[in-house]
Amino acid sequence: MIFAVSPLASAEREIKGNFPDIGGMPAEIQSAIIYSTDMGYLYGAADGNFYPAEPAARLDAARAMVKIFGHDNEEADPGIAFTDMGPSDPLYKYANLATKYNYVPPYPDGSYKPMEAISTAAIMAGFARGMGFEEQVKFAEAVYPRGPDHRGTTIIGHDLHLKYRKTTTWPSHAYSRGELAFSLQMADTVDEWRKQYIRDNFDWLHCQAPWLGPVRQGALDNAFAKIGYPYVWGGDCDAENGYDCSGLVYYVLNRALGYPMQRVADDQARDGRYPAVNRLELLAGDPVFFYEENTGNPASYIGHAGIYIGQDLFIHSTGSNAGVSVDSLDGYWGDYFAWGKRVINEPEPETFDTYILLSNPQEAPAAARLTYMLPDGTELSDYMPLDPFSRRTVKVDKTLVNQEFSTVVEAIDGSVIAERSMYFRYKGVYPGGHVSAGVTGTASMWYMAEGCTAYGFDTYILIQNPGSRAVDAVVSFMKPNGDVVDLDCVIGPDSRYTICADNVPGLSEAEFSTEVSASGPVVAERSMYFEYNGIREGHNSPGIFGLSSNWFFAEGYTTGSFDSYILLANPGEGPADVVMTLMSGNGEESQTDFTIGPNSRYTVMLDKIPGWEAAEVSVEVTSDVPVAAERSMYFNYNGITGGHNALGSPSPGKVWYLAEGYTAQDFDTYILLSNPGDEKTEVAVRYMVNGGGFLDHQYSVPAHSRYTISVDKIEGLSAAEVSARIIGDNPIIVERSIYFKYGARSGGSCAPGVTGTSGRWYFAEGYTGL
């Protein structure tokens, strides 16, 4: 235990002025001592000296903070008492008020220990609270929850430049009286832009903890263990009392983790043993490098280094921040950013990766605002411009980490098409992906024909409430025999709600369709993860808010290892008589009919219909009363196993749009065209890629038949992100199927096209967790 010298013993004299013992201090410290004593925050000792190098006492700090933060005229709180300091003590008030406002709190045993030396970390904590940055401290703590307890207040204190830039003190060390004077002056005179920098960069969005494998976690463990350590030129270990920028990188990656590393930032950045990565490719634990001068020339000298954390934050040691702290890649450091290096060859853990795909099929520029809504009502927005005739991919994981969310896409300029893709390893064992187009409106009634909790299937109902008031909903699950299970729920404003159907009483081991009846406008979707005859994957579909007597499906396949099902829901009180027409690629047709009972679901396996056991097939469903219809397919596509689901289209149309499409890496994309009419139709397809380029192709589709386009085989589109606009001379039906290997995950997805652009798209589902 260290005790401080005690100018407080002569506090009544409040000695100020030019102290004879500060002459050997740096000019900045001398100036700060004069300032702080003139302001009455600190005082000298009875002998006329200031003792700038001696530890500051806890009561020194308490009085200074009570004064600087404007509580000097308040009376002591009678409800606060200490075991070692009473109200008769002339300085008791400062300990009392410093406790009341949590600037310098007492010990758990009730003692204050007024003359004990105060630590650097405790000083930074008091200033962060007094300056009103409690919220930013909590966010900074969340950046890396495994870091030391003082990480939040230390980060904020260092980034506010409250700590003397040439300090030699560690967070656990006693803070000197001279440096306390410096901190007081800086707290009084800190630039407003620096305060705003803290508010802008240490918020909920930027401070989401990154996903980490064990090696990258080790990198950040070692880096954050040095938070608050001083900047020391040439330092790369504790024995040197601090770290310079490349020294911290060298310590973490070489000394702690054993990776061969150069010692100087420029050498580290140009080390050919490790590949360079751009800013969008950075992973937590990657070293990041910065030019000394912002010339735009890659050959320019690299003068600074740090370690990437995530969400555009990085940890580094810099003289301007007085040591190891956290900063943002935006602003100043973004201007000087050069590149990162992939030293740790460990991928991120496999999470749900969620993408929003945007297409602008018009000749004028467009722009969209993406608003993400979380279960607790939190909202976050992104702005995305789009060139004419272009598509754009937004990876939501870059914005939201480990979050459930719904999304609203709003066209700010022009109108757009929007879809959502998700790739996952559900419960660690169900790899795959699914795609769904957004819906263009909200409704109080929604229907979903497919749903299952038997045979290894898990089903989730996602409900989005984009309104400002809570909504009551009744979710009705309709079984094949007409039994109905109801579930009541409340969806909060501007939020999403998740129902795991497997956990609903009465729904275990069941097939069902779903009806959502809400007291206000909502959006509903369904996601399913399954094991089907040894195939593990997942699929998704939005609900429909309008039943129909007609449904059309362009896709369907029963050949080889493909199984295709039509799922129908009749939520009405009477039976539904249905005629199903099957159409092949060569114009052959056949019909089958059946009856669906009231309040029930019905399943048709196309593979079991005589004559259609091995065929490409499109389907038309006609019912005497309105119903809901979907199609599910389970497959082995060239060794890729999985399943996908698509909502039917209620009517053919002449114009269709598809926002998603990918042919690079191990993705195969197909566009399926169905012509249910009596005449051949000519179809014009415009393929639109990133940046505004496009290709036009023509196709002929015979009457009562289907046509399959392999997008990968089109010259110029063999490795592209691509959207499509499809225009037929006569009304047609359009779908898109994708079979993929996404990293170590594989599967397939399918979705119908949409028949128009919109100023608004809704997605109830979205997830970036494990």
Beta strands, then each sheet from edge to edge (+ up, - down):
strand 1: 236-237
strand 2: 242-243
strand 3: 276-277
strand 4: 287-291
strand 5: 302-310
strand 6: 313-318
strand 7: 323-328
strand 8: 337-341
strand 9: 353-360
strand 10: 366-373
strand 11: 379-386
strand 12: 390-395
strand 13: 406-413
strand 14: 417-426
strand 15: 430-437
strand 16: 443-448
strand 17: 458-465
strand 18: 471-478
strand 19: 484-491
strand 20: 495-500
strand 21: 513-532
strand 22: 535-542
strand 23: 548-553
strand 24: 563-570
strand 25: 576-583
strand 26: 589-596
strand 27: 600-605
strand 28: 618-637
strand 29: 640-647
strand 30: 653-658
strand 31: 666-675
strand 32: 681-689
strand 33: 694-701
strand 34: 705-710
strand 35: 722-742
strand 36: 745-752
strand 37: 760-763
sheet 1: 1+ 2-
sheet 2: 3+ 8- 4+ 5- 6+ 7-
sheet 3: 12+ 9- 14+ 15-
sheet 4: 11+ 10- 13+ 37-
sheet 5: 16+ 21- 17+ 20-
sheet 6: 16+ 21- 18+ 19-
sheet 7: 16+ 21- 22+
sheet 8: 23+ 28- 24+ 27-
sheet 9: 23+ 28- 25+ 26-
sheet 10: 23+ 28- 29+
sheet 11: 30+ 35- 31+ 34-
sheet 12: 30+ 35- 32+ 33-
sheet 13: 30+ 35- 36+
end
